[in-house]
Amino acid sequence: MAAELNESTPVMLDQYTRFDKASVVTGNMFQYQYTVLNTKNPDSLVDIGLQSLRENIRNEFSTNPQLAVFKENNVVLEYVYKDENNRTIRTLRIDPEEYQ
């Protein structure tokens, strides 16, 4: 799945957020990496979006059958947001119990 996602990266999701890549990392974790661009305050922008991101993830996992493989394998999801200088702004970790 990571390889499929990475075929079209990097891609701008909106005027501030670029999806850079997805990867499988140790510990049964699937990681999404983003860069926040075009803003003087990327920290605030990410903080504002985190709650809706959690809600969107729960909804997506309850309705999208393609994500069943994550549920079946208890995969931990990690969303890493960096600024234009490659500084990590926030890392959001979602354990399987949160999206089951």
DSSP file with accessible surface (Angstrom, degrees, kcal/mol):
  #  RESIDUE AA STRUCTURE BP1 BP2  ACC     N-H-->O    O-->H-N    N-H-->O    O-->H-N    TCO  KAPPA ALPHA  PHI   PSI    X-CA   Y-CA   Z-CA
    1    1 A M     >        0   0   87      0, 0.0     4,-2.2     0, 0.0     5,-0.2   0.000 360.0 360.0 360.0 -39.5    0.0    0.0    0.0
    2    2 A A  H  >  +     0   0   15      1,-0.2     4,-2.5     2,-0.2    20,-0.3   0.925 360.0  52.3 -60.5 -43.5    2.9    2.4    0.8
    3    3 A A  H  > S+     0   0   72      1,-0.2     4,-0.8     2,-0.2    -1,-0.2   0.904 109.1  50.0 -60.9 -40.4    4.4    1.8   -2.7
    4    4 A E  H >4 S+     0   0  138      1,-0.2     3,-0.7     2,-0.2     4,-0.4   0.923 111.9  47.3 -63.5 -44.6    1.0    2.6   -4.3
    5    5 A L  H >< S+     0   0   60     -4,-2.2     3,-1.1     1,-0.2    -2,-0.2   0.890 108.8  55.5 -63.5 -38.4    0.6    5.8   -2.4
    6    6 A N  H >< S+     0   0   53     -4,-2.5     3,-1.4     1,-0.2    -1,-0.2   0.649  86.3  80.7 -73.8 -13.0    4.2    6.9   -3.1
    7    7 A E  T << S+     0   0  161     -4,-0.8    -1,-0.2    -3,-0.7    -2,-0.2   0.803 102.0  36.1 -61.8 -27.7    3.7    6.6   -6.9
    8    8 A S  T <  S+     0   0   83     -3,-1.1    -1,-0.3    -4,-0.4    -2,-0.2   0.142  99.1 159.0-112.5  19.1    2.0   10.0   -6.9
    9    9 A T    <   +     0   0   36     -3,-1.4    11,-0.1     2,-0.1     2,-0.1  -0.681  43.2  41.0-100.2 156.6    4.1   11.8   -4.2
   10   10 A P  S    S+     0   0   88      0, 0.0     2,-0.4     0, 0.0    10,-0.2   0.614  77.6 161.5 -74.4 153.7    4.8   14.5   -3.4
   11   11 A V  E     -A   19   0A  57      8,-2.0     8,-2.9    -2,-0.1     2,-0.4  -0.999  39.3-122.8-141.8 135.6    1.3   15.9   -3.9
   12   12 A M  E     -A   18   0A  87     -2,-0.4     6,-0.3     6,-0.2     3,-0.1  -0.645  20.2-174.2 -77.1 128.1   -0.3   19.0   -2.5
   13   13 A L  S    S-     0   0   98      4,-3.4     2,-0.3    -2,-0.4     5,-0.2   0.748  72.3 -20.6 -91.2 -32.4   -3.5   18.2   -0.5
   14   14 A D  S    S-     0   0   86      3,-1.2    -1,-0.3     0, 0.0     3,-0.1  -0.871  91.1 -69.8-156.9-170.3   -4.5   21.8    0.0
   15   15 A Q  S    S+     0   0  126     -2,-0.3     3,-0.1     1,-0.2    -3,-0.0   0.696 131.2  30.6 -69.0 -14.7   -2.6   25.2   -0.1
   16   16 A Y  S    S+     0   0   73      1,-0.1    21,-3.1    20,-0.1     2,-0.5   0.619 107.9  69.6-113.2 -20.8   -0.7   24.3    3.1
   17   17 A T  E     - B   0  36A  23     19,-0.2    -4,-3.4    -3,-0.1    -3,-1.2  -0.919  49.7-174.9-118.2 123.8   -0.3   20.6    3.2
   18   18 A R  E     -AB  12  35A  76     17,-2.9    17,-2.4    -2,-0.5     2,-0.6  -0.950  20.6-141.1-113.1 126.6    1.9   18.4    1.0
   19   19 A F  E     +AB  11  34A  15     -8,-2.9    -8,-2.0    -2,-0.5    15,-0.2  -0.781  24.1 177.8 -83.5 120.3    1.8   14.6    1.3
   20   20 A D  E     -     0   0A  36     13,-2.8     2,-0.3    -2,-0.6    14,-0.2   0.872  49.5 -40.6 -95.0 -45.4    5.4   13.5    1.0
   21   21 A K  E     - B   0  33A  97     12,-1.4    12,-2.9   -12,-0.1     2,-0.3  -0.975  39.5-129.7-173.7 165.7    5.4    9.7    1.4
   22   22 A A  E     + B   0  32A   1    -20,-0.3     2,-0.3    -2,-0.3    10,-0.2  -0.931  29.3 173.8-123.7 149.5    4.1    6.7    3.3
   23   23 A S  E     - B   0  31A  27      8,-2.4     8,-3.4    -2,-0.3     2,-0.5  -0.993  33.0-122.8-153.7 156.9    6.2    4.0    4.7
   24   24 A V  E     - B   0  30A 108     -2,-0.3     2,-0.3     6,-0.2     6,-0.2  -0.911  37.4-174.3 -99.6 124.7    6.0    0.9    6.8
   25   25 A V  E  >  - B   0  29A  48      4,-2.7     4,-1.7    -2,-0.5     3,-0.3  -0.766  33.2 -73.7-118.8 166.5    8.3    1.2    9.9
   26   26 A T  T  4 S+     0   0  137     -2,-0.3    -1,-0.2     1,-0.2     0, 0.0  -0.103 108.6  47.0 -56.9 155.1    9.3   -1.2   12.6
   27   27 A G  T  4 S-     0   0   63      1,-0.1    49,-0.2    -3,-0.1    -1,-0.2   0.756 128.4 -71.3  84.2  25.3    6.8   -2.1   15.3
   28   28 A N  T  4 S+     0   0   85     -3,-0.3    48,-2.6     1,-0.2     2,-0.4   0.925  91.9 149.1  59.4  45.5    3.8   -2.8   12.9
   29   29 A M  E  <  -Bc  25  76A  21     -4,-1.7    -4,-2.7    46,-0.2     2,-0.5  -0.930  40.1-157.1-118.2 138.6    3.5    0.9   12.1
   30   30 A F  E     -Bc  24  77A  11     46,-2.9    48,-2.3    -2,-0.4     2,-0.4  -0.968  21.3-159.9-111.6 121.3    2.3    2.6    8.9
   31   31 A Q  E     -Bc  23  78A  28     -8,-3.4    -8,-2.4    -2,-0.5     2,-0.4  -0.889  12.8-164.2-113.4 133.6    3.6    6.2    8.7
   32   32 A Y  E     -Bc  22  79A  29     46,-3.1    48,-3.1    -2,-0.4     2,-0.5  -0.939  12.9-156.9-109.4 133.1    2.4    9.1    6.7
   33   33 A Q  E     +Bc  21  80A  36    -12,-2.9   -13,-2.8    -2,-0.4   -12,-1.4  -0.952  14.3 175.7-118.9 131.8    4.7   12.1    6.2
   34   34 A Y  E     -Bc  19  81A  28     46,-3.0    48,-2.2    -2,-0.5     2,-0.4  -0.902  20.4-146.0-128.7 156.4    3.6   15.6    5.4
   35   35 A T  E     -Bc  18  82A   8    -17,-2.4   -17,-2.9    -2,-0.3     2,-0.6  -0.988  13.8-142.7-122.9 134.2    5.1   19.0    5.0
   36   36 A V  E     +B   17   0A   3     46,-3.1    48,-0.4    -2,-0.4     2,-0.2  -0.864  31.8 174.9 -96.8 123.7    3.3   22.2    6.0
   37   37 A L        +     0   0   21    -21,-3.1     3,-0.1    -2,-0.6    46,-0.0  -0.752  43.3  33.4-123.8 168.1    4.0   25.0    3.6
   38   38 A N  S    S+     0   0  105     -2,-0.2     2,-0.3     1,-0.1    -1,-0.1   0.779  91.0  98.9  60.9  32.5    3.0   28.6    2.8
   39   39 A T        -     0   0   43     -3,-0.2    -1,-0.1   -23,-0.1    -3,-0.0  -0.995  63.5-146.4-147.8 146.7    2.4   29.7    6.4
   40   40 A K  S    S+     0   0  214     -2,-0.3     3,-0.1     1,-0.2    -1,-0.1   0.625 101.1  43.6 -83.0 -15.2    4.4   31.6    9.0
   41   41 A N     >  +     0   0   87      1,-0.1     4,-1.7     2,-0.1    -1,-0.2  -0.567  60.4 158.4-130.6  70.7    2.8   29.6   11.8
   42   42 A P  H  > S+     0   0   15      0, 0.0     4,-2.5     0, 0.0     5,-0.2   0.845  73.3  62.4 -64.3 -30.0    2.7   25.9   10.8
   43   43 A D  H  > S+     0   0   41      1,-0.2     4,-2.5     2,-0.2     5,-0.2   0.939 106.1  44.4 -60.3 -47.3    2.4   24.7   14.4
   44   44 A S  H  > S+     0   0   51     -3,-0.2     4,-2.3     1,-0.2    -1,-0.2   0.913 111.4  53.6 -64.6 -41.6   -0.9   26.5   14.9
   45   45 A L  H  X S+     0   0   54     -4,-1.7     4,-1.5     1,-0.2    -1,-0.2   0.924 111.4  45.1 -60.9 -43.4   -2.2   25.2   11.6
   46   46 A V  H  X S+     0   0    9     -4,-2.5     4,-1.3     1,-0.2    -1,-0.2   0.934 110.4  54.2 -67.5 -44.2   -1.4   21.6   12.4
   47   47 A D  H  X S+     0   0   73     -4,-2.5     4,-0.6     1,-0.2     3,-0.4   0.906 106.9  52.0 -57.3 -40.9   -2.9   21.9   16.0
   48   48 A I  H  < S+     0   0  127     -4,-2.3     4,-0.5     1,-0.2     3,-0.3   0.891 112.8  45.0 -63.2 -38.5   -6.1   23.2   14.5
   49   49 A G  H  X S+     0   0   29     -4,-1.5     4,-2.1    -5,-0.2    -1,-0.2   0.643  90.5  83.2 -83.9 -13.3   -6.4   20.2   12.1
   50   50 A L  H  X S+     0   0   34     -4,-1.3     4,-2.2    -3,-0.4    -1,-0.2   0.888  88.9  50.3 -63.9 -40.9   -5.5   17.4   14.5
   51   51 A Q  H  X S+     0   0  107     -4,-0.6     4,-1.9    -3,-0.3    -1,-0.2   0.944 113.2  45.5 -64.5 -44.4   -9.0   16.9   16.0
   52   52 A S  H  > S+     0   0   56     -4,-0.5     4,-2.7     1,-0.2    -1,-0.2   0.867 109.3  57.5 -67.7 -31.3  -10.7   16.7   12.6
   53   53 A L  H  X S+     0   0   29     -4,-2.1     4,-2.4     2,-0.2    -2,-0.2   0.945 105.6  49.6 -62.1 -46.0   -8.0   14.4   11.4
   54   54 A R  H  X S+     0   0   62     -4,-2.2     4,-2.1     1,-0.2    -1,-0.2   0.924 112.8  47.3 -57.3 -45.5   -8.7   11.9   14.2
   55   55 A E  H  X S+     0   0   94     -4,-1.9     4,-2.3     1,-0.2    -1,-0.2   0.919 111.0  51.0 -64.5 -42.7  -12.4   12.0   13.4
   56   56 A N  H  X S+     0   0   96     -4,-2.7     4,-2.6     1,-0.2    -1,-0.2   0.880 108.5  52.6 -62.9 -37.9  -11.8   11.6    9.7
   57   57 A I  H  X S+     0   0    9     -4,-2.4     4,-2.5     2,-0.2     5,-0.2   0.939 109.1  48.7 -64.6 -46.1   -9.6    8.5   10.4
   58   58 A R  H  X S+     0   0  102     -4,-2.1     4,-1.5     1,-0.2    -2,-0.2   0.931 114.0  46.7 -59.4 -45.1  -12.3    6.9   12.5
   59   59 A N  H  X S+     0   0   97     -4,-2.3     4,-1.1     1,-0.2    -1,-0.2   0.922 112.0  50.0 -63.0 -45.0  -14.9    7.5    9.8
   60   60 A E  H  X S+     0   0   91     -4,-2.6     4,-2.5     1,-0.2     3,-0.5   0.910 110.3  49.7 -62.5 -42.3  -12.7    6.3    7.0
   61   61 A F  H  < S+     0   0    8     -4,-2.5    -1,-0.2     1,-0.2    -2,-0.2   0.798 110.6  50.4 -70.4 -25.0  -11.8    3.0    8.9
   62   62 A S  H  < S+     0   0   83     -4,-1.5    -1,-0.2    -5,-0.2    -2,-0.2   0.701 123.4  28.5 -85.1 -15.3  -15.5    2.3    9.6
   63   63 A T  H  < S+     0   0   98     -4,-1.1    -2,-0.2    -3,-0.5    -3,-0.2   0.622 100.5  80.5-119.2 -16.4  -16.5    2.8    5.9
   64   64 A N    ><  -     0   0   35     -4,-2.5     3,-1.8    -5,-0.2     4,-0.1  -0.819  52.5-166.5-102.8 108.3  -13.6    1.9    3.6
   65   65 A P  G >  S+     0   0  111      0, 0.0     3,-1.6     0, 0.0     4,-0.2   0.752  84.1  71.0 -65.0 -20.6  -13.2   -1.8    3.1
   66   66 A Q  G 3  S+     0   0  146      1,-0.3     3,-0.5     2,-0.1     4,-0.1   0.721  92.9  58.3 -67.7 -17.6   -9.7   -1.3    1.6
   67   67 A L  G X> S+     0   0   18     -3,-1.8     4,-1.3    -7,-0.2     3,-1.2   0.416  73.8  99.8 -92.7   3.9   -8.5   -0.4    5.1
   68   68 A A  H <> S+     0   0   33     -3,-1.6     4,-3.0     1,-0.3     5,-0.2   0.840  72.0  66.1 -58.7 -32.7   -9.5   -3.8    6.6
   69   69 A V  H 3> S+     0   0   70     -3,-0.5     4,-1.3    -4,-0.2    -1,-0.3   0.863  99.4  51.9 -60.2 -33.5   -5.9   -5.0    6.3
   70   70 A F  H <4>S+     0   0    7     -3,-1.2     5,-2.0     2,-0.2     4,-0.4   0.940 112.3  45.2 -66.5 -45.8   -4.9   -2.4    8.9
   71   71 A K  H ><5S+     0   0   62     -4,-1.3     3,-1.2     1,-0.2    -2,-0.2   0.926 111.5  52.1 -62.2 -46.8   -7.7   -3.6   11.3
   72   72 A E  H 3<5S+     0   0  143     -4,-3.0    -1,-0.2     1,-0.3    -2,-0.2   0.792 117.6  38.4 -62.2 -28.9   -6.9   -7.3   10.8
   73   73 A N  T 3<5S-     0   0   86     -4,-1.3    -1,-0.3    -5,-0.2    -2,-0.2   0.286 104.8-123.7-108.4  10.0   -3.2   -6.7   11.6
   74   74 A N  T < 5 -     0   0   93     -3,-1.2     2,-0.3    -4,-0.4    -3,-0.2   0.913  41.5-172.3  49.0  51.8   -3.6   -4.2   14.4
   75   75 A V      < -     0   0   16     -5,-2.0     2,-0.4    -6,-0.1   -46,-0.2  -0.565  19.7-133.7 -79.9 134.9   -1.4   -1.6   12.6
   76   76 A V  E     -c   29   0A  14    -48,-2.6   -46,-2.9    -2,-0.3     2,-0.4  -0.731  20.1-145.5 -83.7 134.5   -0.4    1.5   14.4
   77   77 A L  E     -cD  30  94A   0     17,-2.7    17,-3.1    -2,-0.4     2,-0.4  -0.853  15.0-172.1-102.7 139.8   -0.8    4.7   12.3
   78   78 A E  E     -cD  31  93A  32    -48,-2.3   -46,-3.1    -2,-0.4     2,-0.6  -0.995   8.5-165.4-135.2 129.6    1.5    7.6   12.6
   79   79 A Y  E     -cD  32  92A  15     13,-2.9    13,-2.9    -2,-0.4     2,-0.5  -0.966  10.2-166.2-114.9 116.0    1.1   11.0   10.9
   80   80 A V  E     -cD  33  91A  10    -48,-3.1   -46,-3.0    -2,-0.6     2,-0.5  -0.919   1.1-166.7-109.9 124.1    4.3   13.1   10.9
   81   81 A Y  E     +cD  34  90A  27      9,-2.9     8,-3.2    -2,-0.5     9,-1.3  -0.938   9.4 179.2-112.4 127.3    4.0   16.8   10.1
   82   82 A K  E     -cD  35  88A  45    -48,-2.2   -46,-3.1    -2,-0.5     6,-0.2  -0.853  21.8-125.4-121.9 159.0    7.1   18.8    9.3
   83   83 A D    >   -     0   0   14      4,-2.2     3,-2.1    -2,-0.3   -46,-0.1  -0.326  44.5 -84.9 -92.4-176.7    7.7   22.4    8.4
   84   84 A E  T 3  S+     0   0  114    -48,-0.4   -47,-0.1     1,-0.3    -1,-0.0   0.702 129.3  56.6 -64.7 -17.6    9.6   23.8    5.4
   85   85 A N  T 3  S-     0   0  144      2,-0.1    -1,-0.3     0, 0.0     3,-0.1   0.209 119.9-108.3 -96.0  11.5   12.9   23.4    7.3
   86   86 A N  S <  S+     0   0  111     -3,-2.1     2,-0.4     1,-0.3    -2,-0.1   0.702  71.1 146.6  69.1  21.9   12.2   19.7    7.9
   87   87 A R        -     0   0  112      1,-0.0    -4,-2.2    -4,-0.0     2,-0.4  -0.762  54.9-116.1 -87.9 131.1   11.6   20.4   11.6
   88   88 A T  E     +D   82   0A  67     -2,-0.4    -6,-0.3    -6,-0.2     3,-0.1  -0.547  33.3 179.2 -69.6 123.3    9.0   18.0   13.1
   89   89 A I  E     -     0   0A   9     -8,-3.2     2,-0.3    -2,-0.4    -7,-0.2   0.895  64.3 -14.8 -86.6 -56.1    5.9   20.0   14.2
   90   90 A R  E     -D   81   0A  85     -9,-1.3    -9,-2.9     2,-0.0     2,-0.5  -0.995  49.6-152.8-149.2 150.3    3.7   17.2   15.5
   91   91 A T  E     -D   80   0A  71     -2,-0.3     2,-0.6   -11,-0.2   -11,-0.2  -0.997  14.0-161.1-124.6 122.6    3.5   13.5   15.4
   92   92 A L  E     -D   79   0A  10    -13,-2.9   -13,-2.9    -2,-0.5     2,-0.5  -0.929   6.3-166.2-106.2 120.3    0.0   12.0   15.7
   93   93 A R  E     -D   78   0A 117     -2,-0.6     2,-0.5   -15,-0.2   -15,-0.2  -0.912   3.0-168.7-108.3 132.5    0.0    8.3   16.7
   94   94 A I  E     -D   77   0A   4    -17,-3.1   -17,-2.7    -2,-0.5    -2,-0.0  -0.969  10.3-151.5-124.6 114.5   -3.2    6.3   16.4
   95   95 A D    >>  -     0   0   43     -2,-0.5     3,-2.1   -19,-0.2     4,-0.6  -0.478  30.6-106.2 -81.3 156.3   -3.3    2.9   18.0
   96   96 A P  H >> S+     0   0    8      0, 0.0     4,-1.4     0, 0.0     3,-1.3   0.829 116.8  63.4 -53.4 -35.5   -5.6    0.2   16.7
   97   97 A E  H 34 S+     0   0  143      1,-0.3    -3,-0.0     2,-0.2   -23,-0.0   0.780  97.7  58.9 -60.4 -26.0   -8.1    0.5   19.5
   98   98 A E  H <4 S+     0   0   59     -3,-2.1    -1,-0.3     1,-0.2   -40,-0.0   0.712 116.4  29.6 -77.7 -21.8   -8.8    4.0   18.4
   99   99 A Y  H <<        0   0    6     -3,-1.3    -2,-0.2    -4,-0.6    -1,-0.2   0.431 360.0 360.0-117.9   0.3  -10.0    3.1   14.9
  100  100 A Q     <        0   0  113     -4,-1.4   -38,-0.1   -29,-0.0   -39,-0.0  -0.286 360.0 360.0 -69.3 360.0  -11.4   -0.5   15.4
